[in-house]
Amino acid sequence: MEELFGSQVDDPTESRERRRVERAVFETDRQLIEGDLTLPPAGYQSRFSDSLNRGEFEFVPLTNAKVTTLADGKVTQVPFLVLSKRQIRLAYPVEQ
């Protein structure tokens, strides 16, 4: 396969290393969600706001998420969730 494509074949582990993770908080009408958002390390589409403004994606994937229900304060931990951008009322990165 490498003979056919040469350097065009990317190593998936290398791709993961070129990304960075930023902790962020999202508020919807019913929940407060805190989770890890994966972003490019620098350059094009690397800012937190870029990930929210990208029109081709309707959902924000989050890992290591903590979901707090605003009505009763119940907290649920989940390893992965996708959040609809239409539901987001407030979003900000967590200062680290």
Backbone torsions as a table, in degrees:
resi	resn	phi	psi	omega
1	MET	NA	-40.0	-179.1
2	GLU	-65.1	-30.9	178.1
3	GLU	-64.1	-33.7	-179.1
4	LEU	-75.0	-43.4	-172.7
5	PHE	-107.1	-14.0	178.7
6	GLY	57.6	-127.5	-176.5
7	SER	-80.9	0.3	179.8
8	GLN	-73.1	-19.8	179.7
9	VAL	-83.8	117.4	-179.8
10	ASP	-91.8	144.8	174.2
11	ASP	-80.0	121.6	-177.5
12	PRO	-59.5	-30.9	178.5
13	THR	-69.7	-33.1	177.8
14	GLU	-65.8	-39.6	179.1
15	SER	-61.8	-41.6	179.4
16	ARG	-64.6	-35.6	-178.7
17	GLU	-69.1	-22.9	-178.3
18	ARG	-84.9	4.8	-179.0
19	ARG	-109.1	161.2	176.1
20	ARG	-127.9	156.5	-178.5
21	VAL	-112.7	131.9	178.9
22	GLU	-124.7	131.0	177.8
23	ARG	-78.4	135.3	-177.0
24	ALA	-142.6	157.8	178.2
25	VAL	-118.3	136.4	178.9
26	PHE	-129.3	134.0	176.0
27	GLU	-114.2	131.5	174.3
28	THR	-111.8	-174.0	177.9
29	ASP	-64.2	-27.9	-172.9
30	ARG	-120.4	-17.1	-176.4
31	GLN	-134.6	157.2	167.8
32	LEU	-113.4	121.4	-173.7
33	ILE	-120.5	126.8	175.9
34	GLU	-120.1	128.8	-178.3
35	GLY	-160.3	173.3	-179.7
36	ASP	-91.6	126.6	179.2
37	LEU	-109.2	127.5	-179.5
38	THR	-90.0	127.4	-177.3
39	LEU	-129.2	157.4	172.2
40	PRO	-63.2	154.3	-175.2
41	PRO	-67.6	-36.2	-178.4
42	ALA	-166.1	164.4	176.3
43	GLY	85.2	-144.5	-174.2
44	TYR	-58.0	128.5	177.2
45	GLN	61.5	30.3	-175.2
46	SER	-97.5	-10.5	-179.1
47	ARG	-84.8	156.1	177.4
48	PHE	-56.8	-46.1	-179.2
49	SER	-64.1	-31.5	177.7
50	ASP	-61.2	-39.6	-178.3
51	SER	-65.7	-30.8	179.6
52	LEU	-82.4	-27.9	-175.9
53	ASN	-90.6	-7.1	180.0
54	ARG	-65.4	116.4	-175.5
55	GLY	-72.3	-22.3	-176.2
56	GLU	-78.4	-8.4	178.6
57	PHE	-120.3	131.7	179.5
58	GLU	-98.6	-7.9	-177.1
59	PHE	-127.9	152.4	176.3
60	VAL	-110.8	115.8	177.6
61	PRO	-80.8	132.8	179.8
62	LEU	-128.7	143.2	174.5
63	THR	-115.9	161.0	179.0
64	ASN	50.1	50.9	-173.0
65	ALA	-90.9	145.7	174.2
66	LYS	-119.1	119.3	-177.8
67	VAL	-109.4	120.5	178.8
68	THR	-112.2	124.0	177.4
69	THR	-76.3	126.6	-176.9
70	LEU	-69.1	-30.0	-177.4
71	ALA	-67.7	-44.1	-175.0
72	ASP	-124.9	-1.9	178.3
73	GLY	77.6	8.3	179.4
74	LYS	-64.7	132.6	-177.6
75	VAL	-111.1	132.8	176.7
76	THR	-127.0	132.8	175.6
77	GLN	-98.9	133.0	176.0
78	VAL	-135.5	143.1	-178.7
79	PRO	-72.0	-27.2	-178.0
80	PHE	-154.9	141.0	171.3
81	LEU	-153.3	158.7	172.5
82	VAL	-117.5	131.6	-175.7
83	LEU	-109.4	126.7	177.7
84	SER	-68.4	128.2	178.7
85	LYS	-61.8	-27.8	179.9
86	ARG	-66.1	-23.3	-178.0
87	GLN	-88.3	-13.9	-175.6
88	ILE	-75.2	126.7	177.0
89	ARG	-104.3	-31.2	-177.1
90	LEU	-149.4	138.9	178.7
91	ALA	-147.5	139.3	176.9
92	TYR	-157.2	148.7	176.2
93	PRO	-76.6	148.3	177.2
94	VAL	-85.2	128.8	177.7
95	GLU	-70.2	131.5	-179.1
96	GLN	-119.3	NA	NA
